[in-house]
Amino acid sequence: LPYVLTVGAFSIGFSIVLFLFALREIGAMKTGAIFSTSSLIGALFAFLILGENFTLLKAFFGILMFFGVYLLSLE
């Protein structure tokens, strides 16, 4: 349990630091759009590592999310 808590605390802290750097470098709108894809990446890892369901609906909306991030990167 202490190892899990330590890894969790460092992961959350590192995520917040990277989020703040991204806010400064690319702005709030782009950072929010890219950061929101973290749930999709988590679902993909759950599928690959834990064997969770990855339905066609999840794949469709994941592609839609990445398309939105791509459109934001064109600016």
All heavy atoms as a GROMACS GRO file, in nm:
protein
  578
    1LEU      N    1   0.080  -0.121   0.000
    1LEU     CA    2   0.000   0.000   0.000
    1LEU      C    3   0.085   0.128   0.000
    1LEU      O    4   0.052   0.220  -0.074
    1LEU     CB    5  -0.098  -0.003   0.117
    1LEU     CG    6  -0.200   0.108   0.123
    1LEU    CD1    7  -0.290   0.106   0.000
    1LEU    CD2    8  -0.280   0.100   0.249
    2PRO      N    9   0.194   0.134   0.077
    2PRO     CA   10   0.274   0.257   0.072
    2PRO      C   11   0.334   0.283  -0.066
    2PRO      O   12   0.344   0.397  -0.110
    2PRO     CB   13   0.386   0.233   0.174
    2PRO     CG   14   0.335   0.128   0.264
    2PRO     CD   15   0.243   0.044   0.183
    3TYR      N   16   0.371   0.177  -0.138
    3TYR     CA   17   0.426   0.195  -0.272
    3TYR      C   18   0.322   0.250  -0.367
    3TYR      O   19   0.351   0.337  -0.450
    3TYR     CB   20   0.482   0.062  -0.325
    3TYR     CG   21   0.598   0.010  -0.246
    3TYR    CD1   22   0.591  -0.113  -0.184
    3TYR    CD2   23   0.715   0.085  -0.232
    3TYR    CE1   24   0.698  -0.162  -0.111
    3TYR    CE2   25   0.821   0.038  -0.159
    3TYR     CZ   26   0.813  -0.086  -0.099
    3TYR     OH   27   0.918  -0.133  -0.026
    4VAL      N   28   0.201   0.199  -0.356
    4VAL     CA   29   0.092   0.246  -0.443
    4VAL      C   30   0.063   0.393  -0.416
    4VAL      O   31   0.045   0.472  -0.509
    4VAL     CB   32  -0.034   0.159  -0.423
    4VAL    CG1   33  -0.152   0.216  -0.498
    4VAL    CG2   34  -0.008   0.016  -0.466
    5LEU      N   35   0.058   0.431  -0.290
    5LEU     CA   36   0.034   0.571  -0.255
    5LEU      C   37   0.147   0.662  -0.302
    5LEU      O   38   0.123   0.773  -0.349
    5LEU     CB   39   0.014   0.584  -0.104
    5LEU     CG   40  -0.113   0.520  -0.048
    5LEU    CD1   41  -0.114   0.528   0.104
    5LEU    CD2   42  -0.236   0.584  -0.106
    6THR      N   43   0.270   0.615  -0.291
    6THR     CA   44   0.384   0.695  -0.335
    6THR      C   45   0.382   0.715  -0.486
    6THR      O   46   0.400   0.826  -0.535
    6THR     CB   47   0.516   0.628  -0.292
    6THR    OG1   48   0.515   0.610  -0.150
    6THR    CG2   49   0.635   0.712  -0.332
    7VAL      N   50   0.361   0.608  -0.559
    7VAL     CA   51   0.354   0.618  -0.706
    7VAL      C   52   0.238   0.707  -0.747
    7VAL      O   53   0.250   0.791  -0.837
    7VAL     CB   54   0.344   0.478  -0.769
    7VAL    CG1   55   0.310   0.488  -0.917
    7VAL    CG2   56   0.473   0.402  -0.751
    8GLY      N   57   0.125   0.693  -0.682
    8GLY     CA   58   0.008   0.776  -0.713
    8GLY      C   59   0.034   0.923  -0.686
    8GLY      O   60   0.000   1.010  -0.768
    9ALA      N   61   0.097   0.953  -0.574
    9ALA     CA   62   0.126   1.094  -0.540
    9ALA      C   63   0.223   1.155  -0.639
    9ALA      O   64   0.203   1.267  -0.685
    9ALA     CB   65   0.181   1.102  -0.398
   10PHE      N   66   0.328   1.082  -0.675
   10PHE     CA   67   0.424   1.136  -0.772
   10PHE      C   68   0.363   1.148  -0.911
   10PHE      O   69   0.393   1.243  -0.984
   10PHE     CB   70   0.550   1.050  -0.777
   10PHE     CG   71   0.645   1.078  -0.665
   10PHE    CD1   72   0.674   0.981  -0.571
   10PHE    CD2   73   0.706   1.203  -0.652
   10PHE    CE1   74   0.762   1.007  -0.467
   10PHE    CE2   75   0.792   1.230  -0.548
   10PHE     CZ   76   0.821   1.131  -0.455
   11SER      N   77   0.277   1.055  -0.948
   11SER     CA   78   0.213   1.061  -1.079
   11SER      C   79   0.121   1.182  -1.090
   11SER      O   80   0.123   1.254  -1.190
   11SER     CB   81   0.134   0.933  -1.106
   11SER     OG   82   0.220   0.822  -1.108
   12ILE      N   83   0.041   1.205  -0.988
   12ILE     CA   84  -0.049   1.320  -0.988
   12ILE      C   85   0.031   1.450  -0.987
   12ILE      O   86   0.002   1.545  -1.060
   12ILE     CB   87  -0.146   1.314  -0.868
   12ILE    CG1   88  -0.243   1.197  -0.883
   12ILE    CG2   89  -0.223   1.444  -0.852
   12ILE    CD1   90  -0.339   1.209  -0.998
   13GLY      N   91   0.134   1.456  -0.904
   13GLY     CA   92   0.218   1.575  -0.898
   13GLY      C   93   0.286   1.604  -1.031
   13GLY      O   94   0.290   1.718  -1.077
   14PHE      N   95   0.340   1.501  -1.093
   14PHE     CA   96   0.406   1.518  -1.223
   14PHE      C   97   0.306   1.561  -1.329
   14PHE      O   98   0.336   1.646  -1.414
   14PHE     CB   99   0.474   1.386  -1.262
   14PHE     CG  100   0.569   1.399  -1.377
   14PHE    CD1  101   0.680   1.481  -1.368
   14PHE    CD2  102   0.547   1.328  -1.493
   14PHE    CE1  103   0.767   1.492  -1.474
   14PHE    CE2  104   0.634   1.340  -1.599
   14PHE     CZ  105   0.744   1.422  -1.590
   15SER      N  106   0.186   1.506  -1.325
   15SER     CA  107   0.081   1.544  -1.419
   15SER      C  108   0.045   1.692  -1.405
   15SER      O  109   0.027   1.763  -1.505
   15SER     CB  110  -0.043   1.457  -1.396
   15SER     OG  111  -0.151   1.502  -1.471
   16ILE      N  112   0.034   1.739  -1.282
   16ILE     CA  113   0.000   1.880  -1.259
   16ILE      C  114   0.112   1.972  -1.306
   16ILE      O  115   0.087   2.077  -1.366
   16ILE     CB  116  -0.034   1.902  -1.110
   16ILE    CG1  117  -0.167   1.834  -1.078
   16ILE    CG2  118  -0.042   2.051  -1.077
   16ILE    CD1  119  -0.200   1.830  -0.930
   17VAL      N  120   0.237   1.933  -1.282
   17VAL     CA  121   0.350   2.014  -1.328
   17VAL      C  122   0.350   2.024  -1.480
   17VAL      O  123   0.367   2.133  -1.537
   17VAL     CB  124   0.484   1.956  -1.275
   17VAL    CG1  125   0.603   2.018  -1.346
   17VAL    CG2  126   0.494   1.976  -1.126
   18LEU      N  127   0.331   1.912  -1.548
   18LEU     CA  128   0.326   1.914  -1.695
   18LEU      C  129   0.207   1.995  -1.746
   18LEU      O  130   0.218   2.065  -1.846
   18LEU     CB  131   0.321   1.771  -1.750
   18LEU     CG  132   0.447   1.689  -1.733
   18LEU    CD1  133   0.427   1.548  -1.785
   18LEU    CD2  134   0.565   1.755  -1.802
   19PHE      N  135   0.095   1.987  -1.676
   19PHE     CA  136  -0.023   2.066  -1.714
   19PHE      C  137   0.007   2.215  -1.704
   19PHE      O  138  -0.029   2.293  -1.793
   19PHE     CB  139  -0.141   2.028  -1.624
   19PHE     CG  140  -0.269   2.098  -1.657
   19PHE    CD1  141  -0.345   2.059  -1.765
   19PHE    CD2  142  -0.314   2.205  -1.580
   19PHE    CE1  143  -0.463   2.124  -1.796
   19PHE    CE2  144  -0.431   2.269  -1.609
   19PHE     CZ  145  -0.506   2.228  -1.718
   20LEU      N  146   0.074   2.256  -1.597
   20LEU     CA  147   0.108   2.398  -1.581
   20LEU      C  148   0.207   2.446  -1.686
   20LEU      O  149   0.197   2.558  -1.737
   20LEU     CB  150   0.160   2.424  -1.440
   20LEU     CG  151   0.056   2.406  -1.330
   20LEU    CD1  152   0.122   2.420  -1.193
   20LEU    CD2  153  -0.057   2.504  -1.346
   21PHE      N  154   0.304   2.362  -1.720
   21PHE     CA  155   0.396   2.398  -1.828
   21PHE      C  156   0.322   2.413  -1.960
   21PHE      O  157   0.350   2.504  -2.038
   21PHE     CB  158   0.506   2.293  -1.844
   21PHE     CG  159   0.617   2.304  -1.743
   21PHE    CD1  160   0.667   2.192  -1.681
   21PHE    CD2  161   0.671   2.427  -1.710
   21PHE    CE1  162   0.769   2.200  -1.589
   21PHE    CE2  163   0.774   2.438  -1.618
   21PHE     CZ  164   0.822   2.324  -1.556
   22ALA      N  165   0.228   2.323  -1.987
   22ALA     CA  166   0.151   2.330  -2.111
   22ALA      C  167   0.064   2.455  -2.114
   22ALA      O  168   0.048   2.518  -2.219
   22ALA     CB  169   0.065   2.205  -2.126
   23LEU      N  170   0.007   2.492  -2.000
   23LEU     CA  171  -0.071   2.616  -1.995
   23LEU      C  172   0.013   2.736  -2.036
   23LEU      O  173  -0.032   2.824  -2.111
   23LEU     CB  174  -0.126   2.640  -1.854
   23LEU     CG  175  -0.253   2.566  -1.816
   23LEU    CD1  176  -0.284   2.591  -1.669
   23LEU    CD2  177  -0.368   2.609  -1.901
   24ARG      N  178   0.136   2.738  -1.989
   24ARG     CA  179   0.223   2.851  -2.019
   24ARG      C  180   0.266   2.850  -2.166
   24ARG      O  181   0.276   2.954  -2.229
   24ARG     CB  182   0.346   2.846  -1.930
   24ARG     CG  183   0.431   2.968  -1.944
   24ARG     CD  184   0.545   2.977  -1.847
   24ARG     NE  185   0.568   2.856  -1.772
   24ARG     CZ  186   0.678   2.834  -1.703
   24ARG    NH1  187   0.773   2.924  -1.700
   24ARG    NH2  188   0.694   2.724  -1.635
   25GLU      N  189   0.292   2.732  -2.221
   25GLU     CA  190   0.347   2.723  -2.356
   25GLU      C  191   0.242   2.730  -2.467
   25GLU      O  192   0.263   2.800  -2.566
   25GLU     CB  193   0.426   2.592  -2.372
   25GLU     CG  194   0.552   2.588  -2.290
   25GLU     CD  195   0.654   2.690  -2.333
   25GLU    OE1  196   0.671   2.712  -2.454
   25GLU    OE2  197   0.718   2.750  -2.244
   26ILE      N  198   0.131   2.658  -2.453
   26ILE     CA  199   0.036   2.652  -2.565
   26ILE      C  200  -0.099   2.714  -2.536
   26ILE      O  201  -0.183   2.720  -2.624
   26ILE     CB  202   0.017   2.506  -2.615
   26ILE    CG1  203  -0.046   2.418  -2.508
   26ILE    CG2  204   0.147   2.449  -2.664
   26ILE    CD1  205  -0.079   2.279  -2.555
   27GLY      N  206  -0.123   2.758  -2.414
   27GLY     CA  207  -0.249   2.824  -2.383
   27GLY      C  208  -0.352   2.733  -2.321
   27GLY      O  209  -0.340   2.611  -2.323
   28ALA      N  210  -0.454   2.794  -2.267
   28ALA     CA  211  -0.555   2.722  -2.190
   28ALA      C  212  -0.644   2.634  -2.277
   28ALA      O  213  -0.676   2.520  -2.241
   28ALA     CB  214  -0.640   2.820  -2.111
   29MET      N  215  -0.686   2.684  -2.392
   29MET     CA  216  -0.780   2.608  -2.474
   29MET      C  217  -0.716   2.480  -2.527
   29MET      O  218  -0.775   2.372  -2.517
   29MET     CB  219  -0.829   2.694  -2.590
   29MET     CG  220  -0.937   2.627  -2.671
   29MET     SD  221  -1.001   2.729  -2.803
   29MET     CE  222  -0.867   2.726  -2.918
   30LYS      N  223  -0.597   2.491  -2.582
   30LYS     CA  224  -0.530   2.373  -2.636
   30LYS      C  225  -0.493   2.275  -2.525
   30LYS      O  226  -0.506   2.154  -2.541
   30LYS     CB  227  -0.407   2.413  -2.714
   30LYS     CG  228  -0.438   2.477  -2.846
   30LYS     CD  229  -0.310   2.508  -2.921
   30LYS     CE  230  -0.340   2.578  -3.052
   30LYS     NZ  231  -0.216   2.610  -3.125
   31THR      N  232  -0.447   2.327  -2.413
   31THR     CA  233  -0.411   2.240  -2.301
   31THR      C  234  -0.531   2.163  -2.251
   31THR      O  235  -0.522   2.042  -2.226
   31THR     CB  236  -0.350   2.322  -2.186
   31THR    OG1  237  -0.236   2.392  -2.236
   31THR    CG2  238  -0.309   2.235  -2.071
   32GLY      N  239  -0.644   2.230  -2.237
   32GLY     CA  240  -0.766   2.161  -2.191
   32GLY      C  241  -0.811   2.054  -2.288
   32GLY      O  242  -0.853   1.945  -2.247
   33ALA      N  243  -0.802   2.082  -2.417
   33ALA     CA  244  -0.844   1.983  -2.516
   33ALA      C  245  -0.753   1.861  -2.516
   33ALA      O  246  -0.799   1.747  -2.522
   33ALA     CB  247  -0.846   2.047  -2.654
   34ILE      N  248  -0.623   1.885  -2.506
   34ILE     CA  249  -0.529   1.773  -2.507
   34ILE      C  250  -0.537   1.696  -2.376
   34ILE      O  251  -0.534   1.572  -2.375
   34ILE     CB  252  -0.387   1.824  -2.534
   34ILE    CG1  253  -0.378   1.879  -2.676
   34ILE    CG2  254  -0.284   1.714  -2.514
   34ILE    CD1  255  -0.252   1.955  -2.706
   35PHE      N  256  -0.549   1.765  -2.264
   35PHE     CA  257  -0.556   1.699  -2.134
   35PHE      C  258  -0.682   1.613  -2.120
   35PHE      O  259  -0.680   1.512  -2.051
   35PHE     CB  260  -0.549   1.804  -2.023
   35PHE     CG  261  -0.522   1.748  -1.887
   35PHE    CD1  262  -0.398   1.694  -1.857
   35PHE    CD2  263  -0.619   1.749  -1.789
   35PHE    CE1  264  -0.371   1.642  -1.732
   35PHE    CE2  265  -0.594   1.698  -1.664
   35PHE     CZ  266  -0.469   1.644  -1.636
   36SER      N  267  -0.789   1.652  -2.189
   36SER     CA  268  -0.912   1.574  -2.180
   36SER      C  269  -0.900   1.438  -2.248
   36SER      O  270  -0.981   1.349  -2.222
   36SER     CB  271  -1.029   1.652  -2.241
   36SER     OG  272  -1.012   1.664  -2.380
   37THR      N  273  -0.800   1.420  -2.333
   37THR     CA  274  -0.782   1.289  -2.397
   37THR      C  275  -0.718   1.188  -2.302
   37THR      O  276  -0.704   1.072  -2.338
   37THR     CB  277  -0.696   1.302  -2.524
   37THR    OG1  278  -0.568   1.353  -2.489
   37THR    CG2  279  -0.762   1.390  -2.627
   38SER      N  280  -0.679   1.230  -2.183
   38SER     CA  281  -0.616   1.137  -2.089
   38SER      C  282  -0.711   1.024  -2.049
   38SER      O  283  -0.666   0.912  -2.026
   38SER     CB  284  -0.566   1.210  -1.966
   38SER     OG  285  -0.675   1.266  -1.894
   39SER      N  286  -0.840   1.052  -2.044
   39SER     CA  287  -0.935   0.944  -2.011
   39SER      C  288  -0.940   0.839  -2.122
   39SER      O  289  -0.953   0.720  -2.095
   39SER     CB  290  -1.074   1.002  -1.987
   39SER     OG  291  -1.118   1.070  -2.102
   40LEU      N  292  -0.927   0.883  -2.246
   40LEU     CA  293  -0.924   0.789  -2.358
   40LEU      C  294  -0.798   0.703  -2.353
   40LEU      O  295  -0.803   0.582  -2.375
   40LEU     CB  296  -0.932   0.864  -2.490
   40LEU     CG  297  -0.919   0.778  -2.615
   40LEU    CD1  298  -1.039   0.686  -2.628
   40LEU    CD2  299  -0.904   0.863  -2.737
   41ILE      N  300  -0.686   0.764  -2.322
   41ILE     CA  301  -0.560   0.690  -2.312
   41ILE      C  302  -0.568   0.591  -2.196
   41ILE      O  303  -0.521   0.478  -2.206
   41ILE     CB  304  -0.442   0.787  -2.300
   41ILE    CG1  305  -0.430   0.866  -2.430
   41ILE    CG2  306  -0.312   0.714  -2.269
   41ILE    CD1  307  -0.336   0.983  -2.425
   42GLY      N  308  -0.631   0.632  -2.086
   42GLY     CA  309  -0.653   0.540  -1.975
   42GLY      C  310  -0.740   0.422  -2.013
   42GLY      O  311  -0.715   0.308  -1.973
   43ALA      N  312  -0.844   0.448  -2.093
   43ALA     CA  313  -0.931   0.339  -2.140
   43ALA      C  314  -0.855   0.244  -2.232
   43ALA      O  315  -0.874   0.122  -2.226
   43ALA     CB  316  -1.052   0.396  -2.211
   44LEU      N  317  -0.767   0.299  -2.314
   44LEU     CA  318  -0.686   0.215  -2.403
   44LEU      C  319  -0.591   0.126  -2.324
   44LEU      O  320  -0.578   0.007  -2.352
   44LEU     CB  321  -0.609   0.304  -2.500
   44LEU     CG  322  -0.525   0.232  -2.604
   44LEU    CD1  323  -0.614   0.150  -2.697
   44LEU    CD2  324  -0.445   0.331  -2.684
   45PHE      N  325  -0.526   0.183  -2.221
   45PHE     CA  326  -0.439   0.102  -2.136
   45PHE      C  327  -0.518  -0.002  -2.058
   45PHE      O  328  -0.470  -0.114  -2.037
   45PHE     CB  329  -0.358   0.190  -2.041
   45PHE     CG  330  -0.236   0.250  -2.105
   45PHE    CD1  331  -0.214   0.386  -2.097
   45PHE    CD2  332  -0.145   0.173  -2.172
   45PHE    CE1  333  -0.103   0.445  -2.156
   45PHE    CE2  334  -0.032   0.228  -2.231
   45PHE     CZ  335  -0.012   0.364  -2.223
   46ALA      N  336  -0.639   0.031  -2.014
   46ALA     CA  337  -0.723  -0.067  -1.944
   46ALA      C  338  -0.759  -0.182  -2.036
   46ALA      O  339  -0.765  -0.297  -1.994
   46ALA     CB  340  -0.848   0.000  -1.890
   47PHE      N  341  -0.781  -0.150  -2.163
   47PHE     CA  342  -0.810  -0.255  -2.261
   47PHE      C  343  -0.688  -0.344  -2.283
   47PHE      O  344  -0.700  -0.466  -2.284
   47PHE     CB  345  -0.856  -0.191  -2.394
   47PHE     CG  346  -0.863  -0.287  -2.508
   47PHE    CD1  347  -0.961  -0.384  -2.514
   47PHE    CD2  348  -0.770  -0.280  -2.611
   47PHE    CE1  349  -0.967  -0.472  -2.619
   47PHE    CE2  350  -0.776  -0.367  -2.717
   47PHE     CZ  351  -0.874  -0.464  -2.722
   48LEU      N  352  -0.572  -0.281  -2.302
   48LEU     CA  353  -0.451  -0.358  -2.333
   48LEU      C  354  -0.399  -0.436  -2.213
   48LEU      O  355  -0.357  -0.552  -2.227
   48LEU     CB  356  -0.342  -0.264  -2.384
   48LEU     CG  357  -0.369  -0.196  -2.518
   48LEU    CD1  358  -0.260  -0.094  -2.550
   48LEU    CD2  359  -0.382  -0.298  -2.629
   49ILE      N  360  -0.401  -0.377  -2.095
   49ILE     CA  361  -0.338  -0.439  -1.980
   49ILE      C  362  -0.436  -0.522  -1.898
   49ILE      O  363  -0.407  -0.634  -1.857
   49ILE     CB  364  -0.270  -0.332  -1.891
   49ILE    CG1  365  -0.157  -0.266  -1.971
   49ILE    CG2  366  -0.216  -0.392  -1.762
   49ILE    CD1  367  -0.098  -0.144  -1.904
   50LEU      N  368  -0.557  -0.468  -1.876
   50LEU     CA  369  -0.652  -0.534  -1.787
   50LEU      C  370  -0.756  -0.618  -1.859
   50LEU      O  371  -0.835  -0.688  -1.796
   50LEU     CB  372  -0.724  -0.429  -1.701
   50LEU     CG  373  -0.634  -0.343  -1.612
   50LEU    CD1  374  -0.717  -0.235  -1.544
   50LEU    CD2  375  -0.561  -0.428  -1.512
   51GLY      N  376  -0.763  -0.605  -1.992
   51GLY     CA  377  -0.860  -0.682  -2.068
   51GLY      C  378  -1.001  -0.627  -2.061
   51GLY      O  379  -1.098  -0.701  -2.078
   52GLU      N  380  -1.016  -0.498  -2.037
   52GLU     CA  381  -1.149  -0.435  -2.033
   52GLU      C  382  -1.210  -0.427  -2.173
   52GLU      O  383  -1.141  -0.444  -2.273
   52GLU     CB  384  -1.137  -0.294  -1.975
   52GLU     CG  385  -1.094  -0.288  -1.831
   52GLU     CD  386  -1.203  -0.328  -1.734
   52GLU    OE1  387  -1.321  -0.306  -1.766
   52GLU    OE2  388  -1.170  -0.379  -1.628
   53ASN      N  389  -1.340  -0.398  -2.177
   53ASN     CA  390  -1.409  -0.384  -2.305
   53ASN      C  391  -1.363  -0.257  -2.375
   53ASN      O  392  -1.346  -0.153  -2.312
   53ASN     CB  393  -1.560  -0.371  -2.284
   53ASN     CG  394  -1.618  -0.491  -2.217
   53ASN    OD1  395  -1.548  -0.574  -2.164
   53ASN    ND2  396  -1.748  -0.500  -2.220
   54PHE      N  397  -1.344  -0.266  -2.506
   54PHE     CA  398  -1.318  -0.148  -2.588
   54PHE      C  399  -1.413  -0.158  -2.706
   54PHE      O  400  -1.385  -0.224  -2.805
   54PHE     CB  401  -1.172  -0.141  -2.634
   54PHE     CG  402  -1.130  -0.004  -2.676
   54PHE    CD1  403  -1.101   0.092  -2.581
   54PHE    CD2  404  -1.122   0.030  -2.810
   54PHE    CE1  405  -1.062   0.220  -2.618
   54PHE    CE2  406  -1.084   0.157  -2.847
   54PHE     CZ  407  -1.054   0.252  -2.752
   55THR      N  408  -1.527  -0.092  -2.692
   55THR     CA  409  -1.634  -0.108  -2.790
   55THR      C  410  -1.612  -0.017  -2.911
   55THR      O  411  -1.526   0.070  -2.911
   55THR     CB  412  -1.770  -0.074  -2.725
   55THR    OG1  413  -1.767   0.063  -2.685
   55THR    CG2  414  -1.796  -0.162  -2.605
   56LEU      N  415  -1.693  -0.039  -3.012
   56LEU     CA  416  -1.688   0.042  -3.132
   56LEU      C  417  -1.725   0.186  -3.101
   56LEU      O  418  -1.668   0.280  -3.159
   56LEU     CB  419  -1.783  -0.017  -3.237
   56LEU     CG  420  -1.780   0.046  -3.375
   56LEU    CD1  421  -1.642   0.033  -3.437
   56LEU    CD2  422  -1.884  -0.019  -3.464
   57LEU      N  423  -1.817   0.206  -3.009
   57LEU     CA  424  -1.858   0.341  -2.970
   57LEU      C  425  -1.742   0.417  -2.905
   57LEU      O  426  -1.718   0.534  -2.935
   57LEU     CB  427  -1.978   0.333  -2.875
   57LEU     CG  428  -2.049   0.462  -2.841
   57LEU    CD1  429  -2.112   0.521  -2.968
   57LEU    CD2  430  -2.157   0.438  -2.737
   58LYS      N  431  -1.668   0.350  -2.818
   58LYS     CA  432  -1.551   0.413  -2.756
   58LYS      C  433  -1.445   0.447  -2.861
   58LYS      O  434  -1.383   0.553  -2.854
   58LYS     CB  435  -1.491   0.322  -2.650
   58LYS     CG  436  -1.576   0.307  -2.526
   58LYS     CD  437  -1.511   0.212  -2.429
   58LYS     CE  438  -1.602   0.182  -2.312
   58LYS     NZ  439  -1.544   0.082  -2.222
   59ALA      N  440  -1.425   0.358  -2.955
   59ALA     CA  441  -1.327   0.384  -3.061
   59ALA      C  442  -1.370   0.503  -3.146
   59ALA      O  443  -1.288   0.588  -3.180
   59ALA     CB  444  -1.311   0.260  -3.148
   60PHE      N  445  -1.498   0.511  -3.180
   60PHE     CA  446  -1.548   0.622  -3.261
   60PHE      C  447  -1.527   0.756  -3.192
   60PHE      O  448  -1.473   0.850  -3.251
   60PHE     CB  449  -1.697   0.602  -3.294
   60PHE     CG  450  -1.759   0.722  -3.360
   60PHE    CD1  451  -1.731   0.753  -3.491
   60PHE    CD2  452  -1.846   0.806  -3.289
   60PHE    CE1  453  -1.787   0.864  -3.552
   60PHE    CE2  454  -1.902   0.916  -3.348
   60PHE     CZ  455  -1.873   0.946  -3.481
   61PHE      N  456  -1.566   0.765  -3.067
   61PHE     CA  457  -1.551   0.891  -2.995
   61PHE      C  458  -1.405   0.922  -2.962
   61PHE      O  459  -1.366   1.037  -2.952
   61PHE     CB  460  -1.639   0.895  -2.870
   61PHE     CG  461  -1.783   0.916  -2.904
   61PHE    CD1  462  -1.876   0.814  -2.885
   61PHE    CD2  463  -1.826   1.035  -2.958
   61PHE    CE1  464  -2.009   0.833  -2.918
   61PHE    CE2  465  -1.959   1.054  -2.992
   61PHE     CZ  466  -2.051   0.954  -2.971
   62GLY      N  467  -1.322   0.820  -2.948
   62GLY     CA  468  -1.179   0.843  -2.932
   62GLY      C  469  -1.118   0.904  -3.056
   62GLY      O  470  -1.039   0.998  -3.049
   63ILE      N  471  -1.156   0.852  -3.173
   63ILE     CA  472  -1.109   0.910  -3.298
   63ILE      C  473  -1.160   1.053  -3.312
   63ILE      O  474  -1.087   1.142  -3.356
   63ILE     CB  475  -1.153   0.822  -3.417
   63ILE    CG1  476  -1.077   0.690  -3.414
   63ILE    CG2  477  -1.130   0.893  -3.550
   63ILE    CD1  478  -1.130   0.585  -3.508
   64LEU      N  479  -1.283   1.076  -3.272
   64LEU     CA  480  -1.339   1.211  -3.276
   64LEU      C  481  -1.261   1.307  -3.185
   64LEU      O  482  -1.234   1.421  -3.224
   64LEU     CB  483  -1.487   1.207  -3.237
   64LEU     CG  484  -1.570   1.331  -3.260
   64LEU    CD1  485  -1.579   1.360  -3.409
   64LEU    CD2  486  -1.709   1.311  -3.203
   65MET      N  487  -1.222   1.260  -3.066
   65MET     CA  488  -1.144   1.343  -2.976
   65MET      C  489  -1.008   1.377  -3.036
   65MET      O  490  -0.964   1.492  -3.034
   65MET     CB  491  -1.123   1.271  -2.842
   65MET     CG  492  -1.246   1.267  -2.754
   65MET     SD  493  -1.222   1.163  -2.610
   65MET     CE  494  -1.111   1.264  -2.514
   66PHE      N  495  -0.942   1.277  -3.094
   66PHE     CA  496  -0.812   1.303  -3.153
   66PHE      C  497  -0.822   1.393  -3.276
   66PHE      O  498  -0.732   1.471  -3.303
   66PHE     CB  499  -0.741   1.172  -3.188
   66PHE     CG  500  -0.677   1.107  -3.068
   66PHE    CD1  501  -0.711   0.979  -3.031
   66PHE    CD2  502  -0.584   1.174  -2.992
   66PHE    CE1  503  -0.653   0.919  -2.922
   66PHE    CE2  504  -0.525   1.116  -2.881
   66PHE     CZ  505  -0.560   0.988  -2.847
   67PHE      N  506  -0.932   1.383  -3.349
   67PHE     CA  507  -0.954   1.472  -3.463
   67PHE      C  508  -0.969   1.616  -3.415
   67PHE      O  509  -0.916   1.709  -3.476
   67PHE     CB  510  -1.078   1.428  -3.542
   67PHE     CG  511  -1.104   1.513  -3.663
   67PHE    CD1  512  -1.017   1.512  -3.770
   67PHE    CD2  513  -1.216   1.593  -3.668
   67PHE    CE1  514  -1.041   1.590  -3.882
   67PHE    CE2  515  -1.241   1.673  -3.778
   67PHE     CZ  516  -1.153   1.671  -3.885
   68GLY      N  517  -1.038   1.637  -3.304
   68GLY     CA  518  -1.051   1.771  -3.246
   68GLY      C  519  -0.918   1.827  -3.202
   68GLY      O  520  -0.889   1.945  -3.225
   69VAL      N  521  -0.834   1.743  -3.142
   69VAL     CA  522  -0.701   1.789  -3.102
   69VAL      C  523  -0.617   1.823  -3.226
   69VAL      O  524  -0.544   1.922  -3.228
   69VAL     CB  525  -0.631   1.681  -3.015
   69VAL    CG1  526  -0.485   1.715  -2.992
   69VAL    CG2  527  -0.703   1.666  -2.883
   70TYR      N  528  -0.633   1.744  -3.330
   70TYR     CA  529  -0.562   1.773  -3.455
   70TYR      C  530  -0.607   1.907  -3.512
   70TYR      O  531  -0.523   1.987  -3.557
   70TYR     CB  532  -0.586   1.660  -3.556
   70TYR     CG  533  -0.537   1.695  -3.694
   70TYR    CD1  534  -0.401   1.696  -3.723
   70TYR    CD2  535  -0.627   1.724  -3.796
   70TYR    CE1  536  -0.356   1.728  -3.850
   70TYR    CE2  537  -0.582   1.757  -3.922
   70TYR     CZ  538  -0.446   1.758  -3.949
   70TYR     OH  539  -0.403   1.789  -4.074
   71LEU      N  540  -0.736   1.934  -3.512
   71LEU     CA  541  -0.786   2.061  -3.563
   71LEU      C  542  -0.732   2.178  -3.481
   71LEU      O  543  -0.700   2.284  -3.536
   71LEU     CB  544  -0.939   2.064  -3.562
   71LEU     CG  545  -1.008   1.980  -3.668
   71LEU    CD1  546  -1.159   1.987  -3.652
   71LEU    CD2  547  -0.969   2.025  -3.806
   72LEU      N  548  -0.719   2.162  -3.352
   72LEU     CA  549  -0.663   2.268  -3.268
   72LEU      C  550  -0.514   2.290  -3.298
   72LEU      O  551  -0.464   2.402  -3.285
   72LEU     CB  552  -0.681   2.236  -3.120
   72LEU     CG  553  -0.818   2.259  -3.063
   72LEU    CD1  554  -0.824   2.208  -2.921
   72LEU    CD2  555  -0.853   2.406  -3.067
   73SER      N  556  -0.445   2.184  -3.337
   73SER     CA  557  -0.303   2.198  -3.363
   73SER      C  558  -0.275   2.269  -3.496
   73SER      O  559  -0.162   2.311  -3.520
   73SER     CB  560  -0.235   2.062  -3.363
   73SER     OG  561  -0.273   1.987  -3.477
   74LEU      N  562  -0.374   2.280  -3.581
   74LEU     CA  563  -0.354   2.346  -3.710
   74LEU      C  564  -0.340   2.496  -3.699
   74LEU      O  565  -0.288   2.560  -3.790
   74LEU     CB  566  -0.471   2.314  -3.806
   74LEU     CG  567  -0.482   2.170  -3.852
   74LEU    CD1  568  -0.603   2.155  -3.942
   74LEU    CD2  569  -0.356   2.126  -3.923
   75GLU      N  570  -0.385   2.553  -3.591
   75GLU     CA  571  -0.384   2.699  -3.574
   75GLU      C  572  -0.245   2.757  -3.580
   75GLU      O  573  -0.150   2.716  -3.525
   75GLU     CB  574  -0.450   2.735  -3.442
   75GLU     CG  575  -0.463   2.881  -3.422
   75GLU     CD  576  -0.529   2.911  -3.290
   75GLU    OE1  577  -0.639   2.859  -3.267
   75GLU    OE2  578  -0.468   2.983  -3.210
   0.00000   0.00000   0.00000
